[in-house]
Amino acid sequence: MIELQDVGVRFASRQVLDGVRLDVARGARLGIIGPAASGKSVLIKVIAGLVAPSSGRLIIDGTDVTGLTEERLAPVRARIGMLFQNYALYDFLTVEGNVGFPLVRRGEPADQVAQRVRDRLRAVGLAGSEHKLPSQLSGGMKKRVGIARATIAAPELVLYDEPTAGLDPVTTSKMYDLLRADHEQSGATAIAVSSDVAALIGFVDTVIFLYQGRAHYQGPAATVADAPDPVVRQFVRGALDGPLVG
């Protein structure tokens, strides 16, 4: 479904991504891991169409979308749901308004939007929270609202940018249980960036490890700790000794 061919991203004099190749099958669950400033969030934004590659190509369902205008990208983005790291909830909208926003923008009838919102909130364990404002929610609740909004339009691809950042271990475990259940029900392709490597590996099937903008590992999540590259092994195992510099 998603193919990156030698994708590079450059901001001024800084090369953020350098020749990244990636192939994600429909229905797969991919994790993106790596040290800070390795290009993880930029990579997921490239896939979302929010950052344009400086070089290389992004192909979605066999169509090269590299360099498309905003107008021509719109129908592609409509098939993608995204949970942003900082929630990106509208403070002036209720939970109901935030979750239903993608459907309202699409012009769906108000009664159908309201029903879909109730169904989604029930699925993420927030039934009865329709009229609360984001300021009244905990961090974990905001994440759940973000997940409900990202998935309400039944997207073919769901992107999660740090879905458990700032959450305690128990809430993190519940969050990944929620993502897993949602994926099994929808069959959507899921791509997640997370600094919590152990929790992420329990959710995804495959991982790509980025370091200094380059892919140092692509393969099964179950074997990433035994990768031949010492940089990958040190990071995943949390070892103090190795080539990684803090």
Secondary structure, 3 states (H helix, E strand, C coil): CEEEEEEEEEECCEEEEEEEEEEECCCCEEEEECCCCCCHHHHHHHHHCCCCCCEEEEEECCEECCCCCHHHHHHHHCCEEEECCCCCCCCCCCHHHHHHHHHHHCCCCHHHHHHHHHHHHHHCCCCCCCCCCHHHCCHHHHHHHHHHHHHCCCCCEEEEECCCCCCCHHHHHHHHHHHHHHHHHHCCEEEEECCCHHHHHCCCCEEEEEECCEEEEEEEHHHHHHCCCHHHHHHHHCCCCCCCCC
